Amino acid sequence: MKTTTETATRFIGNCQLCEADQKVNHGLMVHHGYRRPGDGYIFGDCPGVHVAPYEVSCEAIKSWKVQMETQLGNQKVYLARLQNGEVQSFIEGERTHVAAGRYEDKMVTYDHATTPKYKWESLLRSRIWNAERNVRATEATITRCAERIAAWTAKPVRTIEEEKVMMDMAKAERSVVVAARRAAKEAKQAATKAKQAALEARRQAIREDFIARFRALSETEESLERTNAAGRLANEMTKTKYSFLYVQELRIEDVLIDLGLAERDDSGWVKYAYNFYR
């Protein structure tokens, strides 16, 4: 009598064709690559289902490569016929409005002889573009198959336990990478904040210097020289290197009024000399 461990699907292999890791049952790949739309059936199985995994064989890849090479030949023949004008009709699926909220899907045939020129040329360009894309995709598939065949060496399939260990290791590695990125980001943010703080400290020192100089002038006796000095100091604040300075930030309205650089109207609103504005 077989034990539960013996009968369980506890091995994992790499699909020869879609290259996805899936469970292996009795040495063959289980169902994968399908859709379950909810009607009880499976649609779109990967052609690698019920085939030995890549670890055991690459024969399915060889067969698939031959099929793709045949398909590529047919695609190139069709592309040449399109480019040479040998294809004289196309069948297109179209959706037609038949009533309020109702549409009908049907196949429409377009003949070169009866289709308006602009419509025919548009259809032809679309078919040529699709054919070229299909050729490129098939060539890429053949190249990938050749690489997989050349790289193949037999090795044992993994158990679920081994896969879990590998996944845990990969998760741990990702966590280390994420943590390192987070630390680097935080260090960069901290450096930016420190730089901004240093810049603000320098700016604050400049503000305090201007405040001290205005106050010092205000404490001297009124004279033409004091007025001129106050004007020069006000003009100095408007230099480009002090573009961060705003007179309102100095909070010395009474001092500036005393120096003739501002005045207070009847409502108490302080108006500054024109050269203070930016």
ROTITI-562950 format. One record per residue: residue in one letter; x, y, z of N, C-alpha, C in turn. Coordinates in steps of 0.02 Angstrom, whole numbers, padded with zeros to 5 digits, always signed. Layout:
BEGIN
AXYZXYZXYZ ...
//
This chain:
BEGIN
M+00042-00060+00000+00000+00000+00000+00044+00063+00000 K+00028+00109-00046+00069+00170-00052+00052+00219+00004 T+00103+00251+00029+00093+00300+00082+00071+00366+00052 T+00047+00411+00095+00025+00477+00071+00083+00514+00039 T+00142+00507+00067+00201+00541+00040+00218+00516-00030 E+00208+00450-00040+00224+00421-00105+00175+00442-00159 T+00113+00452-00141+00062+00468-00191+00054+00543-00201 A+00079+00584-00156+00069+00657-00162+00112+00685-00219 T+00086+00741-00249+00124+00776-00300+00172+00822-00264 R+00231+00798-00249+00278+00834-00207+00342+00853-00243 F+00342+00849-00310+00401+00869-00348+00384+00929-00393 I+00435+00968-00407+00426+01028-00449+00479+01027-00504 G+00456+01041-00566+00501+01043-00622+00488+01104-00666 N+00534+01116-00711+00528+01173-00757+00498+01149-00823 C+00444+01182-00845+00411+01161-00908+00459+01173-00967 Q+00463+01124-01010+00508+01130-01068+00487+01188-01114 L+00422+01201-01119+00399+01248-01170+00384+01318-01143 C+00349+01323-01088+00334+01390-01062+00385+01414-01011 E+00429+01369-00989+00484+01384-00943+00460+01404-00873 A+00398+01388-00857+00372+01402-00790+00383+01342-00744 D+00396+01356-00681+00403+01302-00632+00334+01280-00610 Q+00321+01214-00617+00256+01186-00599+00266+01119-00564 K+00214+01094-00533+00219+01029-00500+00225+00973-00553 V+00255+00918-00530+00265+00859-00572+00227+00801-00540 N+00186+00766-00580+00148+00710-00555+00167+00648-00596 H+00193+00598-00562+00215+00537-00595+00264+00552-00652 G+00307+00599-00640+00360+00615-00687+00341+00661-00743 L+00279+00685-00745+00256+00729-00800+00228+00794-00771 M+00232+00847-00812+00207+00912-00791+00131+00911-00783 V+00105+00941-00729+00033+00944-00718+00003+00999-00762 H-00064+01004-00759-00099+01056-00797-00074+01125-00776 H-00060+01168-00825-00041+01237-00811-00049+01278-00875 G-00049+01343-00867-00057+01387-00924-00128+01391-00950 Y-00176+01373-00906-00245+01371-00929-00287+01425-00896 R-00349+01430-00919-00399+01475-00890-00458+01434-00866 R-00489+01456-00813-00552+01425-00789-00606+01479-00789 P-00643+01486-00844-00694+01539-00848-00754+01527-00804 G-00759+01468-00772-00815+01456-00727-00868+01410-00753 D-00856+01380-00812-00907+01334-00839-00889+01261-00827 G-00838+01249-00784-00820+01180-00767-00767+01151-00812 Y-00744+01188-00862-00694+01162-00908-00629+01202-00903 I-00575+01171-00925-00509+01203-00928-00495+01223-01000 F-00473+01284-01010-00458+01309-01077-00386+01332-01082 G-00353+01315-01136-00286+01342-01151-00229+01311-01114 D-00228+01244-01106-00171+01212-01075-00107+01227-01112 C-00052+01235-01074+00014+01242-01105+00030+01177-01141 P+00061+01179-01201+00078+01117-01237+00129+01074-01199 G+00157+01101-01144+00204+01062-01105+00172+01019-01052 V+00104+01020-01047+00068+00979-00999+00077+00905-01017 H+00086+00863-00966+00095+00791-00974+00159+00775-01013 V+00208+00819-01007+00273+00809-01038+00325+00808-00982 A+00379+00772-00992+00432+00770-00942+00461+00840-00931 P+00480+00857-00871+00508+00924-00858+00576+00932-00890 Y+00597+00995-00895+00661+01013-00928+00720+00980-00893 E+00714+00969-00828+00769+00937-00792+00782+00867-00817 V+00730+00835-00844+00735+00764-00865+00747+00757-00940 S+00717+00802-00980+00720+00795-01053+00711+00863-01087 C+00737+00867-01149+00724+00926-01191+00696+00905-01259 E+00669+00843-01263+00642+00818-01326+00582+00858-01349 A+00541+00881-01302+00482+00920-01321+00504+00987-01352 I+00559+01015-01327+00585+01077-01355+00609+01065-01427 K+00641+01010-01438+00665+00993-01506+00606+00987-01554 S+00553+00952-01532+00495+00945-01575+00461+01013-01587 W+00458+01053-01535+00427+01119-01541+00468+01163-01588 K+00533+01157-01585+00576+01196-01629+00564+01178-01702 V+00556+01113-01716+00541+01092-01785+00475+01121-01808 Q+00424+01120-01764+00359+01148-01781+00365+01223-01795 M+00403+01257-01754+00412+01329-01763+00449+01345-01828 E+00497+01304-01846+00534+01314-01909+00488+01305-01969 T+00443+01256-01964+00394+01247-02018+00346+01306-02021 Q+00324+01327-01962+00279+01384-01958+00312+01447-01985 L+00376+01456-01970+00413+01515-01994+00416+01515-02070 G+00427+01457-02100+00429+01454-02172+00362+01475-02202 N+00308+01451-02173+00241+01469-02198+00228+01544-02189 Q+00250+01572-02131+00240+01643-02118+00277+01686-02169 K+00338+01666-02185+00377+01705-02233+00347+01701-02303 V+00320+01642-02321+00287+01636-02386+00227+01683-02390 Y+00186+01683-02336+00127+01726-02335+00146+01800-02336 L+00198+01818-02299+00221+01887-02299+00243+01908-02369 A+00279+01865-02404+00301+01881-02472+00242+01890-02518 R+00190+01848-02511+00130+01853-02553+00095+01920-02540 L+00093+01941-02476+00062+02005-02459+00102+02062-02491 Q+00167+02061-02484+00210+02114-02510+00209+02117-02586 N+00198+02060-02619+00197+02057-02692+00128+02069-02722 G+00078+02080-02678+00010+02093-02703-00026+02031-02728 E-00005+01972-02706-00036+01910-02729-00100+01893-02691 V-00108+01921-02632-00168+01908-02592-00222+01957-02615 Q-00278+01931-02638-00330+01973-02668-00393+01979-02625 S-00394+01947-02568-00453+01954-02524-00433+01941-02451 F-00468+01975-02406-00458+01967-02335-00525+01954-02302 I-00523+01915-02248-00583+01904-02207-00570+01936-02140 E-00613+01983-02121-00605+02020-02059-00666+02010-02014 G-00654+02004-01949-00709+02002-01901-00729+02073-01883 E-00793+02088-01887-00817+02155-01873-00878+02153-01828 R-00886+02204-01786-00944+02210-01742-00989+02265-01770 T-01053+02247-01782-01101+02294-01812-01156+02309-01762 H-01175+02373-01757-01230+02394-01714-01296+02378-01749 V-01337+02336-01716-01400+02316-01748-01462+02346-01713 A-01455+02365-01649-01511+02395-01613-01483+02428-01550 A-01526+02462-01514-01504+02496-01453-01473+02446-01404 G-01409+02453-01391-01375+02409-01343-01359+02340-01371 R-01371+02329-01436-01358+02263-01465-01308+02269-01522 Y-01261+02221-01523-01210+02219-01575-01206+02148-01602 E-01186+02144-01663-01181+02079-01696-01110+02070-01724 D-01078+02014-01707-01012+01999-01733-01019+01955-01795 K-00985+01974-01848-00988+01934-01909-00923+01940-01948 M-00912+01894-01992-00853+01893-02034-00869+01927-02100 V-00826+01974-02120-00837+02011-02182-00779+01998-02229 T-00794+01984-02292-00743+01972-02343-00731+02035-02384 Y-00669+02055-02390-00650+02113-02430-00610+02090-02491 D-00635+02104-02550-00601+02087-02612-00565+02149-02640 H-00507+02137-02668-00467+02192-02695-00506+02231-02749 A-00544+02194-02788-00578+02224-02845-00637+02269-02824 T-00668+02254-02768-00729+02290-02748-00720+02335-02687 T-00665+02328-02652-00653+02368-02591-00623+02435-02610 P-00648+02491-02582-00618+02556-02595-00542+02555-02583 K-00506+02593-02624-00433+02590-02622-00405+02606-02552 Y-00431+02659-02520-00404+02678-02454-00414+02623-02403 K-00472+02589-02407-00488+02535-02360-00443+02476-02373 W-00434+02458-02437-00392+02401-02455-00319+02412-02433 E-00294+02472-02445-00224+02487-02427-00215+02485-02352 S-00265+02508-02314-00261+02506-02241-00260+02433-02217 L-00304+02391-02246-00305+02321-02227-00239+02286-02245 L-00212+02303-02303-00150+02272-02325-00092+02291-02279 R-00088+02355-02262-00034+02377-02217-00039+02341-02150 S-00101+02334-02124-00111+02301-02060-00090+02228-02064 R-00108+02193-02119-00090+02123-02127-00014+02114-02133 I+00018+02159-02169+00091+02154-02177+00125+02166-02110 W+00102+02215-02072+00131+02229-02007+00124+02169-01960 N+00064+02139-01959+00053+02080-01917+00096+02021-01939 A+00103+02012-02005+00143+01957-02031+00216+01966-02012 E+00242+02027-02017+00311+02041-01998+00322+02029-01924 R+00273+02050-01884+00278+02039-01811+00278+01964-01796 N+00236+01926-01829+00234+01854-01818+00300+01820-01837 V+00330+01844-01891+00395+01816-01912+00447+01829-01859 R+00449+01890-01833+00498+01907-01781+00487+01866-01718 A+00424+01857-01699+00408+01819-01638+00428+01746-01646 T+00414+01717-01704+00432+01647-01716+00508+01638-01718 E+00543+01685-01749+00616+01681-01750+00644+01684-01679 A+00615+01727-01638+00638+01732-01568+00625+01667-01531 T+00568+01635-01544+00552+01571-01512+00601+01517-01533 I+00618+01514-01597+00666+01465-01621+00734+01476-01589 T+00755+01539-01584+00819+01554-01553+00819+01532-01480 R+00764+01546-01444+00760+01526-01374+00761+01450-01367 C+00726+01414-01412+00727+01341-01410+00798+01315-01420 A+00834+01343-01468+00903+01321-01481+00946+01333-01419 E+00936+01389-01384+00975+01403-01324+00959+01352-01269 R+00895+01337-01261+00875+01289-01210+00902+01219-01225 I+00901+01200-01288+00927+01134-01308+01002+01130-01295 A+01038+01183-01314+01111+01184-01306+01131+01183-01232 A+01090+01214-01190+01108+01220-01119+01084+01160-01077 W+01048+01114-01108+01016+01061-01069+01066+01011-01041 T+01058+00994-00978+01094+00939-00946+01045+00907-00898 A+01047+00843-00892+01000+00807-00848+01016+00822-00775 K+00964+00833-00736+00972+00843-00664+00907+00824-00630 P+00909+00811-00565+00848+00789-00531+00798+00846-00521 V+00735+00828-00522+00683+00879-00508+00686+00895-00433 R+00658+00952-00416+00659+00974-00346+00598+00949-00309 T+00606+00940-00245+00548+00924-00203+00517+00990-00180 I+00456+00984-00155+00422+01043-00129+00461+01074-00072 E+00491+01029-00031+00530+01054+00026+00592+01093+00002 E+00625+01066-00050+00683+01101-00078+00663+01167-00109 E+00606+01167-00143+00582+01229-00174+00566+01281-00121 K+00537+01258-00065+00521+01305-00011+00585+01336+00017 V+00636+01294+00025+00700+01320+00050+00728+01373+00002 M+00725+01357-00064+00750+01404-00114+00709+01469-00114 M+00642+01462-00108+00600+01521-00106+00613+01563-00044 D+00624+01529+00013+00640+01566+00075+00706+01602+00068 M+00755+01569+00037+00820+01601+00026+00814+01662-00020 A+00775+01652-00075+00764+01708-00122+00729+01766-00087 K+00680+01748-00044+00643+01800-00008+00690+01837+00039 A+00733+01799+00073+00781+01830+00119+00829+01876+00081 E+00851+01854+00022+00896+01895-00018+00861+01959-00041 R+00797+01951-00061+00760+02011-00081+00751+02059-00022 S+00740+02030+00037+00732+02071+00096+00796+02111+00111 V+00854+02078+00101+00917+02112+00111+00925+02170+00062 V+00907+02155-00002+00912+02207-00054+00866+02265-00039 V+00803+02248-00019+00754+02301-00003+00778+02342+00056 A+00805+02308+00108+00829+02343+00167+00887+02389+00149 A+00932+02364+00105+00989+02405+00084+00966+02466+00045 R+00917+02456+00002+00890+02512-00036+00856+02563+00009 R+00819+02536+00059+00785+02581+00106+00836+02621+00146 A+00889+02586+00169+00940+02620+00208+00975+02674+00166 A+00989+02657+00102+01021+02706+00058+00975+02766+00047 K+00910+02752+00039+00862+02806+00029+00858+02851+00090 E+00855+02818+00150+00851+02856+00211+00914+02897+00223 A+00972+02868+00206+01035+02904+00214+01037+02965+00167 K+01011+02955+00106+01009+03010+00058+00962+03065+00083 Q+00904+03044+00110+00857+03093+00136+00887+03131+00195 A+00922+03093+00239+00953+03125+00297+01007+03175+00275 A+01046+03156+00224+01098+03201+00199+01066+03264+00169 T+01011+03254+00133+00975+03312+00103+00949+03358+00158 K+00919+03328+00210+00893+03368+00265+00949+03406+00300 A+01005+03371+00310+01062+03404+00343+01088+03462+00301 K+01090+03451+00235+01112+03504+00189+01064+03563+00191 Q+00999+03548+00191+00949+03601+00193+00952+03638+00260 A+00964+03600+00314+00968+03632+00380+01029+03678+00383 A+01085+03655+00355+01145+03697+00354+01134+03760+00313 L+01100+03752+00256+01085+03809+00214+01040+03859+00250 E+00989+03833+00284+00943+03877+00320+00979+03912+00378 A+01027+03877+00409+01065+03908+00463+01106+03966+00437 R+01136+03957+00378+01175+04012+00348+01130+04071+00330 R+01071+04055+00303+01024+04108+00285+01000+04145+00347 Q+00987+04107+00400+00964+04140+00462+01018+04186+00490 A+01080+04164+00484+01135+04207+00508+01138+04272+00468 I+01124+04267+00402+01124+04327+00360+01066+04372+00380 R+01007+04343+00394+00949+04383+00415+00966+04421+00480 E+00995+04384+00527+01012+04415+00591+01064+04470+00584 D+01110+04460+00536+01160+04511+00523+01128+04575+00497 F+01081+04568+00450+01046+04627+00423+01005+04661+00479 I+00972+04620+00520+00933+04649+00576+00978+04690+00622 A+01036+04661+00638+01083+04696+00683+01108+04761+00651 R+01122+04759+00587+01148+04819+00553+01094+04874+00548 F+01032+04854+00534+00978+04904+00533+00967+04934+00603 R+00968+04891+00653+00958+04916+00722+01015+04964+00742 A+01076+04946+00722+01133+04988+00739+01126+05057+00707 L+01103+05059+00644+01092+05123+00610+01037+05163+00644 S+00984+05127+00665+00927+05161+00696+00947+05194+00762 E+00998+05167+00795+01019+05194+00859+01065+05255+00852 T+01085+05271+00791+01126+05331+00780+01081+05391+00770 E+01110+05449+00774+01072+05510+00765+01050+05519+00692 E+00992+05550+00684+00967+05562+00617+01014+05609+00580 S+01029+05591+00518+01074+05632+00476+01067+05608+00405 L+01093+05648+00359+01093+05628+00289+01135+05565+00279 E+01190+05560+00315+01233+05501+00310+01196+05438+00332 R+01157+05445+00387+01118+05386+00410+01067+05366+00359 T+01033+05414+00329+00983+05400+00277+01015+05365+00218 N+01073+05391+00196+01108+05360+00139+01131+05289+00156 A+01157+05280+00217+01181+05214+00238+01123+05164+00239 A+01064+05188+00264+01005+05144+00266+00984+05125+00196 G+00988+05172+00149+00970+05157+00079+01017+05106+00049 R+01083+05116+00064+01132+05068+00037+01121+04998+00065 L+01104+04995+00129+01091+04929+00160+01029+04897+00131 A+00978+04938+00118+00916+04912+00087+00931+04886+00017 N+00971+04925-00021+00989+04903-00089+01030+04838-00088 E+01072+04832-00037+01113+04771-00031+01068+04710-00024 M+01013+04716+00012+00968+04659+00022+00937+04636-00044 T+00934+04680-00094+00901+04662-00157+00949+04627-00206 K+01011+04616-00186+01059+04582-00230+01036+04509-00241 T+01057+04482-00297+01036+04414-00316+01056+04362-00264 K+01115+04370-00234+01137+04320-00185+01094+04319-00123 Y+01053+04372-00113+01008+04375-00056+00935+04367-00079 S+00925+04330-00134+00857+04323-00162+00810+04288-00114 F+00836+04253-00065+00794+04218-00016+00768+04265+00039 L+00795+04326+00041+00776+04373+00094+00713+04411+00077 Y+00669+04416+00125+00608+04457+00119+00605+04503+00179 V+00593+04566+00166+00595+04615+00220+00546+04599+00276 Q+00488+04570+00258+00438+04554+00308+00464+04503+00359 E+00511+04460+00336+00538+04409+00381+00582+04438+00437 L+00606+04500+00428+00651+04530+00477+00615+04552+00541 R+00550+04565+00534+00508+04584+00591+00536+04645+00628 I+00559+04694+00590+00586+04756+00621+00552+04816+00588 E+00485+04814+00584+00449+04867+00551+00464+04936+00581 D+00463+04940+00648+00474+05005+00681+00544+05032+00666 V+00593+04988+00662+00661+05010+00647+00664+05038+00576 L+00633+05004+00528+00634+05026+00458+00596+05092+00450 I+00541+05099+00488+00503+05161+00485+00547+05218+00511 D+00582+05204+00565+00626+05255+00594+00681+05276+00545 L+00703+05228+00502+00756+05243+00454+00729+05271+00389 G+00663+05278+00384+00633+05306+00324+00626+05257+00267 L+00632+05192+00283+00627+05140+00232+00558+05110+00229 A+00513+05132+00273+00444+05107+00273+00400+05159+00308 E+00335+05152+00299+00288+05196+00333+00225+05157+00348 R+00189+05181+00399+00128+05146+00419+00069+05190+00402 D+00019+05162+00367-00039+05202+00347-00089+05205+00405 D-00145+05239+00392-00195+05249+00444-00224+05184+00471 S-00224+05133+00428-00253+05069+00450-00201+05026+00487 G-00140+05051+00492-00088+05013+00526-00047+04969+00480 W-00062+04970+00416-00027+04928+00367+00041+04961+00351 V+00093+04920+00353+00160+04946+00340+00176+04941+00266 K+00197+04998+00238+00218+04999+00168+00293+05009+00166 Y+00327+04964+00130+00400+04966+00126+00422+05004+00064 A+00484+05029+00067+00513+05063+00009+00514+05015-00050 Y+00510+05044-00111+00503+05002-00172+00560+04952-00180 N+00620+04970-00158+00676+04926-00171+00678+04864-00126 F+00629+04859-00079+00625+04800-00038+00584+04744-00071 Y+00544+04763-00118+00498+04714-00148+00534+04671-00200 R+00512+04608-00205+00542+04562-00255+00487+04538-00301 
//
